């Protein structure tokens, strides 16, 4: 009896969480779509990476 009550309680809690998540999902999706940067051309990305790789780095001083 105790196990059945625990199982029923778990199912009720999972149902409530699922309903809340379903309710919140549409509110989150438009914000995440706006946060995505514009799609850059692969050539532009390659040029930016090449420019970053050409910059000199500081050499750490060994003590």
PyMOL commands that set and color helices and strands:
alter all, ss='L'
color gray80, all
select helices_A, chain A and resi 2-35+42-54
alter helices_A, ss='H'
color red, helices_A
deselect
rebuild
show_as cartoon
